[in-house]
Amino acid sequence: MFKHRLALRLGRTVEELEASISHQELVNWQGFNLIEPIGDNRQDIQFAALLQLLTNIYRKPQTEPYPLSEFLFNWGQRQLDAARSKEEIAQECQAAMTSVFSFLNRNQAKNPPLPQASSQI
């Protein structure tokens, strides 16, 4: 799957990628990916860090801070079971979104909105 992610980021097909780089360059890209994640994995980590920050800002003082791992979605470990229906998956997604929005709505009432930037200079 790494070749697919790299090809996507480079704007090529996997076939074009394989024809244009050596095995050693591919190995170098894999090493680079370990240090600087390529593509959606990096965005997942960044978004999880943002969610962690917001959740910990609005958590109750007596509640332990939430670790980053609580917000990371590990695509490799969560394989969708073929027996699960689209409805079951949709229900899980709906429940997750409902939970996020209810959390945000509860905390919006407790915390006043940020002041708007003035358009006057």
Beta strands, then each sheet from edge to edge (+ up, - down):
end
